[in-house]
Amino acid sequence: MNRDIICISCPLGCHLHIAGDVEDLEITGNKCKRGVIYAREEISAPRRVVTATVAVTGAKGLSRIPVKTTEALPKAQIASLLNHLYTLRLASPIKMGEVIISDFQDTGVGVVTTRSV
């Protein structure tokens, strides 16, 4: 396998080159240890922090509120999470940091609001 990716672990955005198979990866282009860790995770079990919006009722002039996952979610479950979030309706008042999902599909990943209304 040969693959080029951009590391998103820190602001440097290193261009990483990954060669070899999953058990024996050669990773080049990183400027710090986080690049190697990111590349290994990206190949074996990619994860992402998800941001989205959820419908809100009772908030004057606001129809949706921003939310995010509490940690990175496996990429394979992102579409399912988004489908679930887009069906939710929250009622104001809502405080920033309020937990709206505590453990999505037994992943240990929650979803919180990122704004108060």
Biopython code that builds the backbone (N, CA, C, O; Angstrom):
import numpy as np
from Bio.PDB.StructureBuilder import StructureBuilder

atoms = [
    (1, "MET", "N", (0.844, -1.164, 0.000)),
    (1, "MET", "CA", (0.000, 0.000, 0.000)),
    (1, "MET", "C", (0.895, 1.235, 0.000)),
    (1, "MET", "O", (1.867, 1.307, 0.752)),
    (2, "ASN", "N", (0.567, 2.183, -0.829)),
    (2, "ASN", "CA", (1.183, 3.504, -0.818)),
    (2, "ASN", "C", (0.052, 4.519, -0.734)),
    (2, "ASN", "O", (-0.891, 4.483, -1.525)),
    (3, "ARG", "N", (0.157, 5.413, 0.220)),
    (3, "ARG", "CA", (-0.918, 6.399, 0.402)),
    (3, "ARG", "C", (-0.318, 7.695, 0.934)),
    (3, "ARG", "O", (0.588, 7.678, 1.767)),
    (4, "ASP", "N", (-0.832, 8.810, 0.443)),
    (4, "ASP", "CA", (-0.427, 10.126, 0.933)),
    (4, "ASP", "C", (-1.613, 10.762, 1.638)),
    (4, "ASP", "O", (-2.724, 10.785, 1.109)),
    (5, "ILE", "N", (-1.370, 11.279, 2.837)),
    (5, "ILE", "CA", (-2.421, 11.960, 3.598)),
    (5, "ILE", "C", (-1.834, 13.209, 4.232)),
    (5, "ILE", "O", (-0.616, 13.365, 4.319)),
    (6, "ILE", "N", (-2.712, 14.090, 4.669)),
    (6, "ILE", "CA", (-2.290, 15.274, 5.416)),
    (6, "ILE", "C", (-2.669, 15.052, 6.869)),
    (6, "ILE", "O", (-3.824, 14.762, 7.181)),
    (7, "CYS", "N", (-1.706, 15.189, 7.744)),
    (7, "CYS", "CA", (-1.933, 14.998, 9.173)),
    (7, "CYS", "C", (-2.766, 16.153, 9.727)),
    (7, "CYS", "O", (-2.502, 17.318, 9.431)),
    (8, "ILE", "N", (-3.769, 15.818, 10.530)),
    (8, "ILE", "CA", (-4.620, 16.840, 11.139)),
    (8, "ILE", "C", (-4.476, 16.870, 12.662)),
    (8, "ILE", "O", (-5.327, 17.416, 13.363)),
    (9, "SER", "N", (-3.391, 16.278, 13.166)),
    (9, "SER", "CA", (-3.182, 16.226, 14.615)),
    (9, "SER", "C", (-2.740, 17.552, 15.217)),
    (9, "SER", "O", (-2.982, 17.807, 16.396)),
    (10, "CYS", "N", (-2.093, 18.399, 14.420)),
    (10, "CYS", "CA", (-1.651, 19.695, 14.917)),
    (10, "CYS", "C", (-1.708, 20.706, 13.765)),
    (10, "CYS", "O", (-1.986, 20.314, 12.632)),
    (11, "PRO", "N", (-1.461, 21.963, 14.018)),
    (11, "PRO", "CA", (-1.567, 22.995, 12.977)),
    (11, "PRO", "C", (-0.542, 22.897, 11.837)),
    (11, "PRO", "O", (-0.700, 23.575, 10.821)),
    (12, "LEU", "N", (0.499, 22.074, 11.980)),
    (12, "LEU", "CA", (1.516, 21.999, 10.931)),
    (12, "LEU", "C", (0.987, 21.402, 9.630)),
    (12, "LEU", "O", (1.422, 21.807, 8.552)),
    (13, "GLY", "N", (0.053, 20.445, 9.707)),
    (13, "GLY", "CA", (-0.510, 19.840, 8.506)),
    (13, "GLY", "C", (0.523, 19.129, 7.659)),
    (13, "GLY", "O", (0.581, 19.341, 6.447)),
    (14, "CYS", "N", (1.337, 18.293, 8.271)),
    (14, "CYS", "CA", (2.400, 17.577, 7.548)),
    (14, "CYS", "C", (1.818, 16.680, 6.460)),
    (14, "CYS", "O", (0.759, 16.074, 6.630)),
    (15, "HIS", "N", (2.529, 16.609, 5.346)),
    (15, "HIS", "CA", (2.170, 15.710, 4.249)),
    (15, "HIS", "C", (2.862, 14.382, 4.518)),
    (15, "HIS", "O", (4.083, 14.267, 4.403)),
    (16, "LEU", "N", (2.071, 13.387, 4.876)),
    (16, "LEU", "CA", (2.609, 12.093, 5.248)),
    (16, "LEU", "C", (2.535, 11.128, 4.077)),
    (16, "LEU", "O", (1.571, 11.136, 3.312)),
    (17, "HIS", "N", (3.545, 10.309, 3.946)),
    (17, "HIS", "CA", (3.530, 9.223, 2.965)),
    (17, "HIS", "C", (3.551, 7.929, 3.744)),
    (17, "HIS", "O", (4.398, 7.732, 4.615)),
    (18, "ILE", "N", (2.615, 7.044, 3.431)),
    (18, "ILE", "CA", (2.492, 5.770, 4.128)),
    (18, "ILE", "C", (2.763, 4.662, 3.119)),
    (18, "ILE", "O", (2.145, 4.618, 2.055)),
    (19, "ALA", "N", (3.682, 3.776, 3.454)),
    (19, "ALA", "CA", (4.012, 2.644, 2.592)),
    (19, "ALA", "C", (4.037, 1.376, 3.440)),
    (19, "ALA", "O", (4.249, 1.429, 4.651)),
    (20, "GLY", "N", (3.817, 0.237, 2.787)),
    (20, "GLY", "CA", (3.842, -1.039, 3.481)),
    (20, "GLY", "C", (2.448, -1.549, 3.742)),
    (20, "GLY", "O", (1.468, -1.014, 3.223)),
    (21, "ASP", "N", (2.363, -2.597, 4.556)),
    (21, "ASP", "CA", (1.055, -3.125, 4.927)),
    (21, "ASP", "C", (0.726, -2.726, 6.358)),
    (21, "ASP", "O", (1.560, -2.154, 7.060)),
    (22, "VAL", "N", (-0.483, -3.029, 6.781)),
    (22, "VAL", "CA", (-0.973, -2.565, 8.085)),
    (22, "VAL", "C", (-0.058, -2.990, 9.231)),
    (22, "VAL", "O", (0.129, -2.232, 10.183)),
    (23, "GLU", "N", (0.504, -4.170, 9.153)),
    (23, "GLU", "CA", (1.372, -4.661, 10.237)),
    (23, "GLU", "C", (2.759, -4.024, 10.210)),
    (23, "GLU", "O", (3.422, -3.946, 11.244)),
    (24, "ASP", "N", (3.205, -3.568, 9.037)),
    (24, "ASP", "CA", (4.570, -3.046, 8.901)),
    (24, "ASP", "C", (4.545, -1.753, 8.069)),
    (24, "ASP", "O", (4.947, -1.746, 6.906)),
    (25, "LEU", "N", (4.072, -0.674, 8.678)),
    (25, "LEU", "CA", (3.953, 0.605, 7.978)),
    (25, "LEU", "C", (5.247, 1.403, 8.056)),
    (25, "LEU", "O", (5.924, 1.418, 9.084)),
    (26, "GLU", "N", (5.573, 2.057, 6.966)),
    (26, "GLU", "CA", (6.665, 3.025, 6.951)),
    (26, "GLU", "C", (6.023, 4.388, 6.717)),
    (26, "GLU", "O", (5.388, 4.616, 5.687)),
    (27, "ILE", "N", (6.193, 5.287, 7.674)),
    (27, "ILE", "CA", (5.555, 6.604, 7.626)),
    (27, "ILE", "C", (6.647, 7.657, 7.550)),
    (27, "ILE", "O", (7.551, 7.693, 8.384)),
    (28, "THR", "N", (6.552, 8.516, 6.537)),
    (28, "THR", "CA", (7.530, 9.595, 6.374)),
    (28, "THR", "C", (6.800, 10.912, 6.179)),
    (28, "THR", "O", (5.618, 10.941, 5.837)),
    (29, "GLY", "N", (7.520, 11.997, 6.403)),
    (29, "GLY", "CA", (6.970, 13.336, 6.206)),
    (29, "GLY", "C", (6.498, 14.006, 7.479)),
    (29, "GLY", "O", (6.163, 15.190, 7.463)),
    (30, "ASN", "N", (6.464, 13.277, 8.578)),
    (30, "ASN", "CA", (5.984, 13.855, 9.836)),
    (30, "ASN", "C", (7.079, 14.687, 10.495)),
    (30, "ASN", "O", (8.265, 14.370, 10.402)),
    (31, "LYS", "N", (6.653, 15.757, 11.162)),
    (31, "LYS", "CA", (7.596, 16.602, 11.902)),
    (31, "LYS", "C", (7.524, 16.348, 13.405)),
    (31, "LYS", "O", (8.330, 16.881, 14.168)),
    (32, "CYS", "N", (6.550, 15.526, 13.832)),
    (32, "CYS", "CA", (6.449, 15.188, 15.250)),
    (32, "CYS", "C", (5.883, 13.775, 15.386)),
    (32, "CYS", "O", (5.448, 13.174, 14.403)),
    (33, "LYS", "N", (5.892, 13.251, 16.615)),
    (33, "LYS", "CA", (5.404, 11.893, 16.875)),
    (33, "LYS", "C", (3.917, 11.740, 16.584)),
    (33, "LYS", "O", (3.447, 10.658, 16.236)),
    (34, "ARG", "N", (3.184, 12.843, 16.733)),
    (34, "ARG", "CA", (1.742, 12.755, 16.523)),
    (34, "ARG", "C", (1.399, 12.343, 15.099)),
    (34, "ARG", "O", (0.362, 11.723, 14.864)),
    (35, "GLY", "N", (2.264, 12.683, 14.148)),
    (35, "GLY", "CA", (2.023, 12.300, 12.755)),
    (35, "GLY", "C", (2.043, 10.802, 12.561)),
    (35, "GLY", "O", (1.225, 10.254, 11.823)),
    (36, "VAL", "N", (2.977, 10.135, 13.223)),
    (36, "VAL", "CA", (3.060, 8.675, 13.131)),
    (36, "VAL", "C", (1.823, 8.039, 13.757)),
    (36, "VAL", "O", (1.243, 7.112, 13.192)),
    (37, "ILE", "N", (1.426, 8.536, 14.915)),
    (37, "ILE", "CA", (0.234, 8.018, 15.601)),
    (37, "ILE", "C", (-1.000, 8.226, 14.733)),
    (37, "ILE", "O", (-1.802, 7.309, 14.557)),
    (38, "TYR", "N", (-1.154, 9.440, 14.186)),
    (38, "TYR", "CA", (-2.301, 9.748, 13.336)),
    (38, "TYR", "C", (-2.337, 8.829, 12.121)),
    (38, "TYR", "O", (-3.393, 8.289, 11.792)),
    (39, "ALA", "N", (-1.210, 8.643, 11.453)),
    (39, "ALA", "CA", (-1.165, 7.808, 10.246)),
    (39, "ALA", "C", (-1.561, 6.372, 10.568)),
    (39, "ALA", "O", (-2.333, 5.766, 9.825)),
    (40, "ARG", "N", (-1.049, 5.823, 11.658)),
    (40, "ARG", "CA", (-1.393, 4.444, 12.033)),
    (40, "ARG", "C", (-2.890, 4.315, 12.313)),
    (40, "ARG", "O", (-3.522, 3.351, 11.881)),
    (41, "GLU", "N", (-3.459, 5.286, 13.035)),
    (41, "GLU", "CA", (-4.897, 5.250, 13.321)),
    (41, "GLU", "C", (-5.721, 5.442, 12.055)),
    (41, "GLU", "O", (-6.759, 4.804, 11.881)),
    (42, "GLU", "N", (-5.263, 6.311, 11.186)),
    (42, "GLU", "CA", (-5.997, 6.585, 9.953)),
    (42, "GLU", "C", (-6.064, 5.340, 9.064)),
    (42, "GLU", "O", (-7.067, 5.118, 8.386)),
    (43, "ILE", "N", (-5.033, 4.551, 9.064)),
    (43, "ILE", "CA", (-5.012, 3.325, 8.265)),
    (43, "ILE", "C", (-5.831, 2.217, 8.928)),
    (43, "ILE", "O", (-6.579, 1.512, 8.250)),
    (44, "SER", "N", (-5.697, 2.057, 10.240)),
    (44, "SER", "CA", (-6.349, 0.929, 10.912)),
    (44, "SER", "C", (-7.778, 1.210, 11.373)),
    (44, "SER", "O", (-8.636, 0.337, 11.237)),
    (45, "ALA", "N", (-8.062, 2.380, 11.908)),
    (45, "ALA", "CA", (-9.394, 2.679, 12.452)),
    (45, "ALA", "C", (-9.624, 4.189, 12.449)),
    (45, "ALA", "O", (-9.530, 4.826, 13.498)),
    (46, "PRO", "N", (-9.925, 4.775, 11.280)),
    (46, "PRO", "CA", (-10.083, 6.229, 11.208)),
    (46, "PRO", "C", (-11.261, 6.744, 12.050)),
    (46, "PRO", "O", (-12.320, 6.121, 12.115)),
    (47, "ARG", "N", (-11.045, 7.884, 12.683)),
    (47, "ARG", "CA", (-12.049, 8.508, 13.554)),
    (47, "ARG", "C", (-12.074, 10.008, 13.274)),
    (47, "ARG", "O", (-11.078, 10.580, 12.830)),
    (48, "ARG", "N", (-13.223, 10.641, 13.537)),
    (48, "ARG", "CA", (-13.360, 12.080, 13.355)),
    (48, "ARG", "C", (-14.266, 12.676, 14.430)),
    (48, "ARG", "O", (-15.218, 12.038, 14.880)),
    (49, "VAL", "N", (-13.954, 13.914, 14.837)),
    (49, "VAL", "CA", (-14.886, 14.702, 15.635)),
    (49, "VAL", "C", (-15.931, 15.222, 14.656)),
    (49, "VAL", "O", (-15.595, 15.719, 13.581)),
    (50, "VAL", "N", (-17.197, 15.104, 15.035)),
    (50, "VAL", "CA", (-18.290, 15.490, 14.151)),
    (50, "VAL", "C", (-18.949, 16.756, 14.688)),
    (50, "VAL", "O", (-19.252, 16.849, 15.878)),
    (51, "THR", "N", (-19.168, 17.726, 13.808)),
    (51, "THR", "CA", (-19.940, 18.915, 14.152)),
    (51, "THR", "C", (-21.154, 18.955, 13.239)),
    (51, "THR", "O", (-21.082, 18.570, 12.072)),
    (52, "ALA", "N", (-22.265, 19.424, 13.781)),
    (52, "ALA", "CA", (-23.510, 19.478, 13.009)),
    (52, "ALA", "C", (-24.433, 20.501, 13.672)),
    (52, "ALA", "O", (-24.025, 21.232, 14.574)),
    (53, "THR", "N", (-25.665, 20.537, 13.215)),
    (53, "THR", "CA", (-26.680, 21.372, 13.853)),
    (53, "THR", "C", (-27.921, 20.531, 14.114)),
    (53, "THR", "O", (-28.191, 19.557, 13.412)),
    (54, "VAL", "N", (-28.668, 20.925, 15.135)),
    (54, "VAL", "CA", (-29.903, 20.246, 15.520)),
    (54, "VAL", "C", (-31.006, 21.285, 15.581)),
    (54, "VAL", "O", (-30.780, 22.417, 16.009)),
    (55, "ALA", "N", (-32.198, 20.900, 15.152)),
    (55, "ALA", "CA", (-33.349, 21.808, 15.189)),
    (55, "ALA", "C", (-33.676, 22.185, 16.635)),
    (55, "ALA", "O", (-33.570, 21.370, 17.552)),
    (56, "VAL", "N", (-34.077, 23.448, 16.807)),
    (56, "VAL", "CA", (-34.445, 23.936, 18.135)),
    (56, "VAL", "C", (-35.773, 24.680, 18.025)),
    (56, "VAL", "O", (-36.018, 25.396, 17.054)),
    (57, "THR", "N", (-36.630, 24.501, 19.037)),
    (57, "THR", "CA", (-37.912, 25.208, 19.077)),
    (57, "THR", "C", (-37.925, 26.148, 20.268)),
    (57, "THR", "O", (-37.260, 25.911, 21.277)),
    (58, "GLY", "N", (-38.689, 27.212, 20.134)),
    (58, "GLY", "CA", (-38.842, 28.149, 21.237)),
    (58, "GLY", "C", (-37.727, 29.167, 21.367)),
    (58, "GLY", "O", (-37.680, 29.894, 22.359)),
    (59, "ALA", "N", (-36.835, 29.243, 20.406)),
    (59, "ALA", "CA", (-35.745, 30.215, 20.437)),
    (59, "ALA", "C", (-36.030, 31.271, 19.373)),
    (59, "ALA", "O", (-35.995, 30.981, 18.177)),
    (60, "LYS", "N", (-36.307, 32.472, 19.805)),
    (60, "LYS", "CA", (-36.663, 33.539, 18.884)),
    (60, "LYS", "C", (-35.519, 33.816, 17.904)),
    (60, "LYS", "O", (-34.396, 34.116, 18.309)),
    (61, "GLY", "N", (-35.824, 33.709, 16.620)),
    (61, "GLY", "CA", (-34.860, 34.016, 15.579)),
    (61, "GLY", "C", (-33.815, 32.941, 15.330)),
    (61, "GLY", "O", (-32.877, 33.159, 14.564)),
    (62, "LEU", "N", (-33.960, 31.790, 15.959)),
    (62, "LEU", "CA", (-32.975, 30.730, 15.793)),
    (62, "LEU", "C", (-33.704, 29.408, 15.576)),
    (62, "LEU", "O", (-34.531, 29.012, 16.398)),
    (63, "SER", "N", (-33.402, 28.724, 14.474)),
    (63, "SER", "CA", (-34.081, 27.459, 14.184)),
    (63, "SER", "C", (-33.197, 26.232, 14.410)),
    (63, "SER", "O", (-33.700, 25.113, 14.511)),
    (64, "ARG", "N", (-31.886, 26.440, 14.488)),
    (64, "ARG", "CA", (-30.962, 25.324, 14.690)),
    (64, "ARG", "C", (-29.875, 25.739, 15.678)),
    (64, "ARG", "O", (-29.568, 26.923, 15.815)),
    (65, "ILE", "N", (-29.297, 24.757, 16.362)),
    (65, "ILE", "CA", (-28.228, 25.017, 17.324)),
    (65, "ILE", "C", (-27.039, 24.105, 16.991)),
    (65, "ILE", "O", (-27.242, 22.941, 16.646)),
    (66, "PRO", "N", (-25.808, 24.610, 17.089)),
    (66, "PRO", "CA", (-24.649, 23.773, 16.775)),
    (66, "PRO", "C", (-24.352, 22.763, 17.882)),
    (66, "PRO", "O", (-24.530, 23.036, 19.069)),
    (67, "VAL", "N", (-23.892, 21.586, 17.451)),
    (67, "VAL", "CA", (-23.515, 20.515, 18.366)),
    (67, "VAL", "C", (-22.214, 19.876, 17.883)),
    (67, "VAL", "O", (-21.811, 20.064, 16.735)),
    (68, "LYS", "N", (-21.558, 19.116, 18.772)),
    (68, "LYS", "CA", (-20.351, 18.387, 18.382)),
    (68, "LYS", "C", (-20.206, 17.152, 19.243)),
    (68, "LYS", "O", (-20.776, 17.055, 20.330)),
    (69, "THR", "N", (-19.423, 16.198, 18.728)),
    (69, "THR", "CA", (-19.149, 15.002, 19.518)),
    (69, "THR", "C", (-18.128, 15.341, 20.599)),
    (69, "THR", "O", (-17.323, 16.259, 20.443)),
    (70, "THR", "N", (-18.172, 14.600, 21.681)),
    (70, "THR", "CA", (-17.266, 14.837, 22.802)),
    (70, "THR", "C", (-15.866, 14.299, 22.524)),
    (70, "THR", "O", (-14.906, 14.686, 23.190)),
    (71, "GLU", "N", (-15.750, 13.408, 21.542)),
    (71, "GLU", "CA", (-14.465, 12.888, 21.088)),
    (71, "GLU", "C", (-14.653, 12.323, 19.690)),
    (71, "GLU", "O", (-15.762, 12.335, 19.155)),
    (72, "ALA", "N", (-13.601, 11.839, 19.111)),
    (72, "ALA", "CA", (-13.664, 11.328, 17.747)),
    (72, "ALA", "C", (-14.507, 10.052, 17.683)),
    (72, "ALA", "O", (-14.440, 9.192, 18.561)),
    (73, "LEU", "N", (-15.290, 9.962, 16.628)),
    (73, "LEU", "CA", (-16.192, 8.839, 16.378)),
    (73, "LEU", "C", (-15.647, 8.033, 15.200)),
    (73, "LEU", "O", (-15.100, 8.622, 14.268)),
    (74, "PRO", "N", (-15.778, 6.703, 15.212)),
    (74, "PRO", "CA", (-15.355, 5.930, 14.049)),
    (74, "PRO", "C", (-16.048, 6.436, 12.777)),
    (74, "PRO", "O", (-17.258, 6.666, 12.768)),
    (75, "LYS", "N", (-15.268, 6.606, 11.710)),
    (75, "LYS", "CA", (-15.811, 7.155, 10.466)),
    (75, "LYS", "C", (-17.010, 6.374, 9.950)),
    (75, "LYS", "O", (-17.918, 6.957, 9.358)),
    (76, "ALA", "N", (-17.026, 5.083, 10.161)),
    (76, "ALA", "CA", (-18.124, 4.253, 9.665)),
    (76, "ALA", "C", (-19.458, 4.604, 10.310)),
    (76, "ALA", "O", (-20.506, 4.255, 9.766)),
    (77, "GLN", "N", (-19.450, 5.287, 11.457)),
    (77, "GLN", "CA", (-20.687, 5.616, 12.163)),
    (77, "GLN", "C", (-21.110, 7.074, 12.006)),
    (77, "GLN", "O", (-22.118, 7.485, 12.582)),
    (78, "ILE", "N", (-20.370, 7.850, 11.249)),
    (78, "ILE", "CA", (-20.694, 9.271, 11.100)),
    (78, "ILE", "C", (-22.040, 9.478, 10.417)),
    (78, "ILE", "O", (-22.847, 10.278, 10.891)),
    (79, "ALA", "N", (-22.298, 8.786, 9.329)),
    (79, "ALA", "CA", (-23.572, 8.965, 8.609)),
    (79, "ALA", "C", (-24.757, 8.630, 9.509)),
    (79, "ALA", "O", (-25.771, 9.328, 9.492)),
    (80, "SER", "N", (-24.632, 7.566, 10.292)),
    (80, "SER", "CA", (-25.700, 7.177, 11.203)),
    (80, "SER", "C", (-25.941, 8.251, 12.265)),
    (80, "SER", "O", (-27.087, 8.566, 12.584)),
    (81, "LEU", "N", (-24.862, 8.810, 12.811)),
    (81, "LEU", "CA", (-24.995, 9.883, 13.796)),
    (81, "LEU", "C", (-25.675, 11.098, 13.179)),
    (81, "LEU", "O", (-26.595, 11.659, 13.774)),
    (82, "LEU", "N", (-25.236, 11.509, 11.997)),
    (82, "LEU", "CA", (-25.831, 12.680, 11.354)),
    (82, "LEU", "C", (-27.308, 12.461, 11.075)),
    (82, "LEU", "O", (-28.117, 13.363, 11.295)),
    (83, "ASN", "N", (-27.671, 11.282, 10.596)),
    (83, "ASN", "CA", (-29.095, 10.990, 10.362)),
    (83, "ASN", "C", (-29.889, 11.122, 11.653)),
    (83, "ASN", "O", (-30.994, 11.664, 11.653)),
    (84, "HIS", "N", (-29.334, 10.632, 12.744)),
    (84, "HIS", "CA", (-30.007, 10.736, 14.040)),
    (84, "HIS", "C", (-30.121, 12.204, 14.493)),
    (84, "HIS", "O", (-31.183, 12.636, 14.941)),
    (85, "LEU", "N", (-29.036, 12.953, 14.373)),
    (85, "LEU", "CA", (-29.057, 14.353, 14.803)),
    (85, "LEU", "C", (-30.066, 15.180, 14.017)),
    (85, "LEU", "O", (-30.726, 16.054, 14.581)),
    (86, "TYR", "N", (-30.189, 14.914, 12.729)),
    (86, "TYR", "CA", (-31.088, 15.711, 11.900)),
    (86, "TYR", "C", (-32.561, 15.404, 12.151)),
    (86, "TYR", "O", (-33.431, 16.108, 11.638)),
    (87, "THR", "N", (-32.855, 14.360, 12.934)),
    (87, "THR", "CA", (-34.241, 14.074, 13.300)),
    (87, "THR", "C", (-34.597, 14.637, 14.669)),
    (87, "THR", "O", (-35.777, 14.691, 15.016)),
    (88, "LEU", "N", (-33.614, 15.055, 15.451)),
    (88, "LEU", "CA", (-33.856, 15.575, 16.801)),
    (88, "LEU", "C", (-34.474, 16.972, 16.764)),
    (88, "LEU", "O", (-34.240, 17.745, 15.834)),
    (89, "ARG", "N", (-35.263, 17.279, 17.786)),
    (89, "ARG", "CA", (-35.815, 18.613, 17.999)),
    (89, "ARG", "C", (-35.596, 18.945, 19.471)),
    (89, "ARG", "O", (-36.135, 18.269, 20.347)),
    (90, "LEU", "N", (-34.814, 19.974, 19.748)),
    (90, "LEU", "CA", (-34.555, 20.402, 21.119)),
    (90, "LEU", "C", (-35.423, 21.594, 21.449)),
    (90, "LEU", "O", (-35.720, 22.407, 20.573)),
    (91, "ALA", "N", (-35.831, 21.709, 22.693)),
    (91, "ALA", "CA", (-36.631, 22.840, 23.146)),
    (91, "ALA", "C", (-35.758, 23.755, 23.998)),
    (91, "ALA", "O", (-35.028, 23.300, 24.878)),
    (92, "SER", "N", (-35.847, 25.054, 23.717)),
    (92, "SER", "CA", (-35.076, 26.001, 24.529)),
    (92, "SER", "C", (-35.776, 26.166, 25.874)),
    (92, "SER", "O", (-36.982, 25.933, 25.957)),
    (93, "PRO", "N", (-35.069, 26.554, 26.918)),
    (93, "PRO", "CA", (-33.691, 27.016, 26.934)),
    (93, "PRO", "C", (-32.697, 25.847, 26.877)),
    (93, "PRO", "O", (-32.970, 24.749, 27.362)),
    (94, "ILE", "N", (-31.558, 26.116, 26.279)),
    (94, "ILE", "CA", (-30.486, 25.140, 26.140)),
    (94, "ILE", "C", (-29.194, 25.825, 26.569)),
    (94, "ILE", "O", (-28.924, 26.955, 26.164)),
    (95, "LYS", "N", (-28.403, 25.147, 27.381)),
    (95, "LYS", "CA", (-27.117, 25.701, 27.811)),
    (95, "LYS", "C", (-25.981, 25.091, 27.004)),
    (95, "LYS", "O", (-26.028, 23.915, 26.645)),
    (96, "MET", "N", (-24.967, 25.891, 26.722)),
    (96, "MET", "CA", (-23.786, 25.396, 26.048)),
    (96, "MET", "C", (-23.171, 24.264, 26.867)),
    (96, "MET", "O", (-23.032, 24.382, 28.085)),
    (97, "GLY", "N", (-22.806, 23.171, 26.206)),
    (97, "GLY", "CA", (-22.233, 22.025, 26.881)),
    (97, "GLY", "C", (-23.255, 21.002, 27.355)),
    (97, "GLY", "O", (-22.893, 19.977, 27.932)),
    (98, "GLU", "N", (-24.532, 21.283, 27.110)),
    (98, "GLU", "CA", (-25.582, 20.353, 27.502)),
    (98, "GLU", "C", (-25.456, 19.056, 26.695)),
    (98, "GLU", "O", (-25.315, 19.087, 25.472)),
    (99, "VAL", "N", (-25.509, 17.932, 27.387)),
    (99, "VAL", "CA", (-25.391, 16.628, 26.731)),
    (99, "VAL", "C", (-26.736, 16.273, 26.102)),
    (99, "VAL", "O", (-27.761, 16.226, 26.782)),
    (100, "ILE", "N", (-26.716, 16.024, 24.792)),
    (100, "ILE", "CA", (-27.959, 15.614, 24.130)),
    (100, "ILE", "C", (-27.928, 14.122, 23.768)),
    (100, "ILE", "O", (-28.978, 13.500, 23.605)),
    (101, "ILE", "N", (-26.735, 13.557, 23.644)),
    (101, "ILE", "CA", (-26.559, 12.108, 23.485)),
    (101, "ILE", "C", (-25.368, 11.740, 24.364)),
    (101, "ILE", "O", (-24.290, 12.319, 24.227)),
    (102, "SER", "N", (-25.559, 10.781, 25.263)),
    (102, "SER", "CA", (-24.461, 10.460, 26.187)),
    (102, "SER", "C", (-23.546, 9.351, 25.668)),
    (102, "SER", "O", (-22.353, 9.348, 25.972)),
    (103, "ASP", "N", (-24.082, 8.417, 24.897)),
    (103, "ASP", "CA", (-23.269, 7.294, 24.410)),
    (103, "ASP", "C", (-23.875, 6.810, 23.093)),
    (103, "ASP", "O", (-24.748, 5.942, 23.087)),
    (104, "PHE", "N", (-23.417, 7.363, 22.000)),
    (104, "PHE", "CA", (-23.993, 7.016, 20.696)),
    (104, "PHE", "C", (-23.598, 5.599, 20.294)),
    (104, "PHE", "O", (-22.417, 5.284, 20.148)),
    (105, "GLN", "N", (-24.594, 4.765, 20.120)),
    (105, "GLN", "CA", (-24.436, 3.378, 19.662)),
    (105, "GLN", "C", (-23.308, 2.632, 20.383)),
    (105, "GLN", "O", (-22.514, 1.931, 19.756)),
    (106, "ASP", "N", (-23.252, 2.792, 21.682)),
    (106, "ASP", "CA", (-22.265, 2.087, 22.528)),
    (106, "ASP", "C", (-20.813, 2.347, 22.126)),
    (106, "ASP", "O", (-19.954, 1.480, 22.284)),
    (107, "THR", "N", (-20.545, 3.549, 21.606)),
    (107, "THR", "CA", (-19.168, 3.921, 21.244)),
    (107, "THR", "C", (-18.472, 4.654, 22.366)),
    (107, "THR", "O", (-17.251, 4.810, 22.345)),
    (108, "GLY", "N", (-19.241, 5.111, 23.360)),
    (108, "GLY", "CA", (-18.680, 5.941, 24.420)),
    (108, "GLY", "C", (-18.577, 7.408, 24.015)),
    (108, "GLY", "O", (-18.108, 8.237, 24.795)),
    (109, "VAL", "N", (-19.010, 7.730, 22.805)),
    (109, "VAL", "CA", (-18.938, 9.096, 22.276)),
    (109, "VAL", "C", (-20.283, 9.782, 22.516)),
    (109, "VAL", "O", (-21.334, 9.255, 22.153)),
    (110, "GLY", "N", (-20.233, 10.956, 23.128)),
    (110, "GLY", "CA", (-21.429, 11.738, 23.360)),
    (110, "GLY", "C", (-21.529, 12.899, 22.392)),
    (110, "GLY", "O", (-20.623, 13.144, 21.596)),
    (111, "VAL", "N", (-22.645, 13.612, 22.472)),
    (111, "VAL", "CA", (-22.859, 14.820, 21.672)),
    (111, "VAL", "C", (-23.336, 15.909, 22.617)),
    (111, "VAL", "O", (-24.239, 15.695, 23.427)),
    (112, "VAL", "N", (-22.711, 17.099, 22.504)),
    (112, "VAL", "CA", (-23.061, 18.234, 23.355)),
    (112, "VAL", "C", (-23.379, 19.463, 22.496)),
    (112, "VAL", "O", (-22.947, 19.565, 21.347)),
    (113, "THR", "N", (-24.132, 20.375, 23.070)),
    (113, "THR", "CA", (-24.408, 21.640, 22.392)),
    (113, "THR", "C", (-23.193, 22.557, 22.531)),
    (113, "THR", "O", (-22.448, 22.480, 23.508)),
    (114, "THR", "N", (-23.011, 23.414, 21.547)),
    (114, "THR", "CA", (-21.874, 24.341, 21.599)),
    (114, "THR", "C", (-22.321, 25.787, 21.639)),
    (114, "THR", "O", (-21.536, 26.695, 21.367)),
    (115, "ARG", "N", (-23.593, 26.002, 21.982)),
    (115, "ARG", "CA", (-24.126, 27.353, 22.110)),
    (115, "ARG", "C", (-25.302, 27.329, 23.074)),
    (115, "ARG", "O", (-26.001, 26.321, 23.181)),
    (116, "SER", "N", (-25.517, 28.413, 23.762)),
    (116, "SER", "CA", (-26.691, 28.554, 24.641)),
    (116, "SER", "C", (-27.771, 29.326, 23.904)),
    (116, "SER", "O", (-27.487, 30.236, 23.125)),
    (117, "VAL", "N", (-29.024, 28.943, 24.165)),
    (117, "VAL", "CA", (-30.186, 29.693, 23.649)),
    (117, "VAL", "C", (-31.256, 29.769, 24.706)),
    (117, "VAL", "O", (-32.313, 30.356, 24.473)),
]
sb = StructureBuilder()
sb.init_structure("model")
sb.init_model(0)
sb.init_chain("A")
sb.init_seg("    ")
for serial, (resi, resn, name, xyz) in enumerate(atoms, 1):
    if name == "N":
        sb.init_residue(resn, " ", resi, " ")
    sb.init_atom(name, np.array(xyz, "f"), 0.0, 1.0, " ", f" {name:<3s}", serial, name[0])
structure = sb.get_structure()
